[in-house]
Amino acid sequence: MPVIGLIKEGKVPNDNRVALTPKQCRLLLNQFPSWDIIVASSFNRCYKDREYLKEGIKVVADISAADIILGIKEVPVSQLVPHKKYLFFSHTKKAQPHNQAMFQAMMKNEITLIDYECLEHEDGQRLIGFGFFAGIVGAHNGMMAYGNRTKEFHLVRVKEVKDYLELVHTYFGLKLPNIKIVVTGTGRVAHGILEIMNLMDVQQVEPDEFISRKYTYPVYVHLKGADLYLHKTKNSYERSDFHAHPENYRCLFNTYLQHAHILMNGIYWEKGIPPLFTLDDLKEDDYTLTTIADITDDAFGSVPCNLGDASSDDPVYGVNVNSFEKTVPYMHNGIDVMAVGNLPNELPRDASRYFGEQLIKYVLPDLIKGGNKIIEGATILDKGQLTAPFSYLAAYAKH
């Protein structure tokens, strides 16, 4: 009988999301009576122990009896259970230095690691994730920051509302000034941003109109890969070529920098991809941008003035456009940056429910049956050994 275990999140700062809600656990046990699910007791989880117990789910102090262990964030080395199969966001596929010790400990303990981030369709599109709610919270926080800077409107903190439905109700009657907003990206993050744009009654316009026209109401333009990048010699954009050879492309965002008040960044970034703009661009006098919600949150990445994570409690900081030093936000000579690594944590119950539905739909039944090509492609470690798709991490894996 396969046993699924839900960990007690141990990363600091604490994350209160969960991979499966109590009702989702009960649904799975009703559908697959040969399974068992155990939940590690936790005071911090958004769904309380009593909610799992109410659904007849076992709450335990030790989940070492589980065959498959589900988490959200990285697992502290001291909490790893040897010889188990883990699923969580490991943040190791880019050889992130801060998670190397955990990665090596998983190898030593002959652990199988399946990374949610690496579960992808054949075209590279992510299968599951919290991106939609990252987009929701990030877009709200970006608009909130602009309102705080200009004093033209006021938005509450997301964590002050009970759930997403209550958040939507706070937008009733909201009147925004005639601002221009750029939204980047095509994935779940961008979908979440667009949801907030629509709920706030911000109208979409075409790229050429965004640049050439003035409006008496708030507008946004949605920029995708072909709108943002152009081959240096071919003057074209081809997605697979761009991701294989990003150094051959130049970024076109500078044109929009001169017209946008707010940037909602939801575009994927990795080393080699040109940034949306340079720090020198911010020294020019002809740009209007004052607020950036860097929702994909890559420090010094697509947004070069992202100087690193802010906290969920204090999500916005300023960047002096002359010295590029971090300052308090809303200064006249600064640009405001909202960059938080765990945005969905502000709507944890909604985000967990959304994530669990995807996990049930796309992953768990096939995983119990022995896996499939998608799961194999997301398996970074198999019983402590690097798998072929991740052999490029060999140096990272060495003790």
C-alpha positions in Angstrom: 0.0 0.0 0.0 1.6 3.3 -1.1 1.9 5.9 1.7 2.0 9.6 0.8 3.3 12.0 3.5 2.9 15.8 3.7 6.0 17.4 5.4 6.0 20.1 8.0 7.7 22.9 6.1 11.1 23.7 7.7 12.6 26.4 5.6 13.1 29.8 7.2 11.3 32.2 6.6 8.4 29.8 7.1 6.1 28.9 4.3 2.5 28.0 5.2 1.3 26.4 1.9 0.7 22.7 1.5 0.7 20.4 -1.5 -2.7 18.8 -0.7 -5.6 20.3 1.3 -7.6 18.2 3.7 -10.5 17.8 1.3 -8.1 16.8 -1.5 -6.6 14.1 0.7 -10.1 12.7 1.4 -10.9 12.8 -2.3 -7.7 10.8 -3.1 -8.5 8.2 -0.4 -12.0 7.8 -1.7 -10.8 7.4 -5.3 -7.8 5.2 -4.4 -8.7 3.2 -1.3 -5.5 1.2 -1.4 -3.5 4.4 -0.7 -2.7 5.9 2.7 -1.9 9.6 3.5 -0.2 10.9 6.6 0.4 14.5 7.5 3.2 15.8 9.7 1.8 17.9 12.5 2.4 21.7 12.0 1.3 24.8 13.8 2.3 27.0 10.8 0.4 25.3 8.0 -2.5 27.3 6.5 -4.7 24.2 6.9 -4.7 23.2 10.6 -4.1 19.7 11.9 -7.8 19.6 13.1 -8.9 20.1 9.5 -7.1 17.0 8.3 -8.3 15.0 11.3 -11.9 16.1 10.5 -11.5 14.5 7.0 -10.1 11.3 8.6 -6.5 11.9 7.6 -3.8 10.7 10.0 -1.7 13.5 11.6 1.6 12.2 12.9 4.8 13.5 14.5 7.0 11.4 12.2 6.4 10.8 8.5 9.2 8.3 8.0 6.6 5.7 7.2 5.7 7.5 4.0 7.0 6.2 0.6 6.4 9.5 -1.2 6.9 12.8 0.7 5.4 16.0 -0.6 6.6 19.4 0.4 6.6 22.9 -1.0 10.0 24.6 -0.3 13.5 23.2 0.2 13.8 20.7 3.0 16.4 21.4 5.7 19.2 18.7 5.8 18.3 17.7 9.4 14.7 16.8 8.3 15.6 14.7 5.3 14.5 11.0 5.6 16.9 8.6 3.8 15.8 6.4 0.9 12.5 8.3 0.3 11.0 9.8 -2.8 10.6 13.6 -2.4 8.6 16.1 -4.5 9.2 19.8 -3.8 10.6 23.0 -5.3 14.3 22.3 -4.7 15.7 25.3 -6.5 18.8 23.3 -7.6 18.3 23.0 -11.4 20.3 26.2 -11.9 23.0 25.0 -9.5 21.9 27.5 -6.9 24.8 27.7 -4.3 22.5 28.1 -1.3 21.0 24.7 -1.8 24.1 22.7 -2.7 24.5 21.3 0.9 20.9 20.0 0.8 21.4 18.6 -2.7 24.6 16.7 -1.6 22.8 15.4 1.5 20.0 14.0 -0.6 22.6 12.2 -2.7 24.3 10.8 0.4 21.0 9.6 1.8 20.0 7.9 -1.6 17.0 10.1 -2.0 14.9 10.3 -5.2 14.2 14.0 -6.0 11.4 15.0 -8.3 11.3 18.7 -8.8 7.9 20.3 -9.4 9.6 23.1 -11.4 10.9 20.5 -13.9 7.5 18.8 -14.6 7.0 20.0 -18.2 4.9 19.4 -21.3 6.9 18.3 -24.3 7.2 21.9 -25.5 8.8 23.1 -22.2 5.6 24.5 -20.7 5.4 24.0 -16.9 2.9 21.4 -15.8 2.1 22.6 -12.3 3.1 25.5 -10.0 1.9 28.4 -8.0 2.6 31.0 -10.7 -1.0 32.0 -11.1 -1.3 33.1 -7.5 2.2 34.7 -7.6 0.9 36.8 -10.5 -2.3 37.7 -8.5 -0.4 38.8 -5.4 2.5 40.3 -7.2 0.3 42.5 -9.5 -1.8 43.6 -6.5 1.4 44.5 -4.6 2.7 46.4 -7.6 -0.4 48.4 -7.9 -0.4 49.0 -4.1 3.1 50.3 -4.3 2.2 52.8 -7.1 -0.8 53.9 -5.0 1.4 54.4 -2.0 3.9 56.4 -4.1 1.4 58.7 -5.8 -1.3 58.8 -3.0 -3.9 58.6 -5.9 -5.5 55.5 -4.6 -5.1 53.0 -1.8 -5.1 49.2 -1.7 -5.0 46.9 1.4 -2.4 44.3 2.0 -3.4 40.9 0.6 -2.6 39.3 3.9 -5.3 41.4 5.5 -8.1 39.6 3.6 -9.5 36.2 4.3 -9.2 34.8 0.8 -9.1 35.6 -2.9 -12.8 36.3 -3.1 -12.6 38.9 -0.4 -9.6 40.4 -2.2 -11.7 40.8 -5.4 -14.3 42.6 -3.4 -11.8 45.3 -2.4 -11.6 46.3 -6.0 -15.2 47.3 -6.2 -15.4 51.0 -6.6 -11.6 51.4 -7.2 -10.8 54.3 -9.5 -7.4 54.3 -11.0 -5.6 57.2 -12.6 -4.7 57.2 -16.3 -1.6 55.1 -15.9 0.2 52.9 -18.4 1.3 49.4 -17.4 3.5 46.9 -19.1 2.8 43.2 -18.5 5.5 40.7 -19.7 5.3 36.9 -20.0 3.0 34.1 -21.2 2.9 31.6 -18.4 0.8 31.2 -15.3 2.4 34.3 -13.7 1.3 36.4 -16.6 -2.2 34.9 -16.4 -2.4 35.9 -12.8 -1.3 39.5 -13.6 -3.9 39.8 -16.4 -6.6 38.6 -14.0 -5.8 41.6 -11.7 -5.7 44.0 -14.7 -9.2 42.9 -15.7 -10.6 43.0 -12.2 -9.2 46.5 -11.7 -10.8 47.5 -15.1 -7.5 48.3 -16.7 -8.0 48.2 -20.5 -5.6 46.3 -22.9 -4.2 48.2 -25.8 -1.9 47.2 -28.7 1.9 47.8 -28.4 2.0 50.6 -31.1 -1.0 52.4 -29.5 0.6 52.1 -26.1 3.6 54.0 -27.4 1.9 56.5 -29.6 -1.3 57.4 -27.8 -2.3 59.2 -24.6 -5.2 57.9 -22.6 -7.7 59.3 -20.1 -8.1 55.9 -18.4 -5.7 53.2 -17.2 -4.3 50.9 -19.8 -1.9 47.9 -20.1 0.0 46.3 -22.9 0.9 42.6 -22.8 4.3 41.9 -24.2 5.3 38.4 -25.2 8.6 37.0 -26.5 8.2 38.3 -30.1 7.3 41.7 -28.7 10.4 41.9 -26.6 13.3 40.2 -28.4 14.7 40.4 -31.9 17.5 38.5 -33.6 20.4 40.8 -34.1 21.0 39.9 -37.7 17.8 38.1 -38.9 15.4 40.7 -37.4 13.0 37.9 -36.3 12.1 35.9 -33.2 11.9 32.2 -33.0 11.2 30.8 -29.5 13.3 27.7 -29.5 16.2 29.5 -31.1 15.9 32.3 -28.6 16.2 29.9 -25.6 19.0 28.0 -27.2 21.0 31.1 -28.2 19.7 34.1 -26.3 23.0 35.9 -26.9 22.0 36.4 -30.5 19.0 38.5 -29.5 18.6 42.1 -28.4 15.8 43.4 -26.1 13.2 45.9 -27.3 11.8 46.9 -24.0 13.6 50.2 -23.9 11.0 51.7 -26.2 8.3 51.0 -23.5 10.5 52.3 -20.7 9.8 55.8 -21.9 6.0 55.4 -21.7 5.2 53.0 -18.8 4.5 54.0 -15.3 4.4 50.4 -13.9 6.2 47.2 -15.1 4.6 43.9 -14.1 7.3 41.4 -15.0 6.2 37.8 -15.4 8.7 36.7 -18.1 11.0 33.7 -17.7 14.7 34.5 -17.3 18.0 32.6 -17.0 21.6 33.5 -17.5 22.4 34.7 -21.0 19.0 36.2 -21.7 19.3 40.0 -22.2 17.8 42.1 -19.4 14.7 44.2 -20.2 16.8 47.3 -19.7 20.2 48.4 -18.3 21.0 50.4 -15.2 22.2 53.1 -17.4 18.8 53.4 -19.0 17.5 54.5 -15.6 19.9 57.4 -15.6 18.2 58.9 -18.7 15.6 61.7 -18.2 13.0 60.5 -20.6 11.6 57.4 -18.9 8.4 57.4 -16.9 8.8 54.1 -15.0 8.5 54.4 -11.2 7.2 51.0 -10.0 8.4 47.5 -10.8 6.6 44.3 -9.7 9.3 41.7 -10.5 7.1 38.7 -9.9 9.4 36.1 -11.5 12.0 37.6 -9.1 15.5 36.9 -10.4 17.9 39.1 -8.6 20.0 41.1 -11.1 18.2 39.2 -13.9 15.6 40.5 -16.4 15.1 43.4 -14.1 18.7 44.6 -13.2 17.6 46.8 -10.4 16.2 43.8 -8.5 18.7 43.9 -5.7 17.4 40.7 -4.1 14.3 39.6 -2.2 12.2 41.8 0.0 10.2 40.2 2.8 6.5 39.4 2.6 6.0 41.8 5.6 7.8 44.6 3.8 7.6 43.8 0.1 8.7 47.0 -1.6 12.1 48.8 -1.5 13.5 51.7 -3.4 16.6 51.8 -5.6 18.5 55.0 -6.1 18.8 55.6 -9.8 22.1 57.3 -9.5 24.0 55.0 -7.0 21.8 51.9 -7.5 21.8 51.4 -3.7 18.8 50.0 -1.9 16.8 52.7 -0.1 13.4 53.2 1.5 10.7 53.2 -1.2 8.8 56.1 -2.7 11.8 58.5 -2.9 11.8 61.1 -5.7 15.1 60.0 -7.1 14.3 56.3 -6.8 12.4 53.5 -8.5 10.3 51.2 -6.4 10.8 47.4 -6.7 8.5 44.7 -5.4 10.4 41.5 -5.3 9.3 38.7 -3.0 10.1 35.0 -3.4 7.0 33.5 -1.9 4.2 35.7 -3.0 1.5 33.0 -3.0 2.0 32.7 0.7 -0.2 35.8 1.1 -3.1 33.7 -0.2 -2.0 30.3 1.1 -5.3 28.4 1.2 -6.4 29.4 -2.3 -2.9 28.8 -3.7 -2.6 25.4 -2.0 -6.0 24.3 -3.3 -5.1 25.4 -6.8 -1.7 23.6 -6.6 -3.2 20.4 -5.2 -5.7 20.2 -8.0 -2.9 20.3 -10.5 -0.9 17.7 -8.6 -3.9 15.3 -8.5 -4.7 15.9 -12.2 -1.3 15.6 -13.7 1.1 13.8 -11.3 0.0 11.6 -8.3 -2.0 8.8 -10.0 0.8 8.2 -12.6 3.5 8.5 -10.0 1.9 5.8 -7.9 1.6 3.6 -11.0 5.3 3.9 -11.6 5.7 7.2 -13.4 5.7 8.5 -17.0 8.0 10.4 -19.3 7.1 13.7 -17.7 7.9 12.5 -14.2 11.1 10.9 -15.4 12.1 14.2 -17.0 11.6 16.0 -13.7 13.6 13.4 -11.6 16.9 15.1 -10.8 18.1 12.4 -8.5 17.2 8.7 -8.6 18.1 7.0 -5.3 20.9 9.6 -4.8 22.3 9.4 -8.4 22.1 12.2 -10.9 19.8 11.3 -13.8 20.9 11.8 -17.4 18.9 15.1 -18.1 20.7 16.7 -15.2 24.2 15.4 -15.7 25.3 19.1 -16.2 25.0 19.3 -12.4 27.9 16.9 -11.9 30.3 19.6 -10.5 27.5 20.9 -8.3 26.9 17.4 -6.9 30.5 16.8 -5.9 31.3 16.9 -2.2 
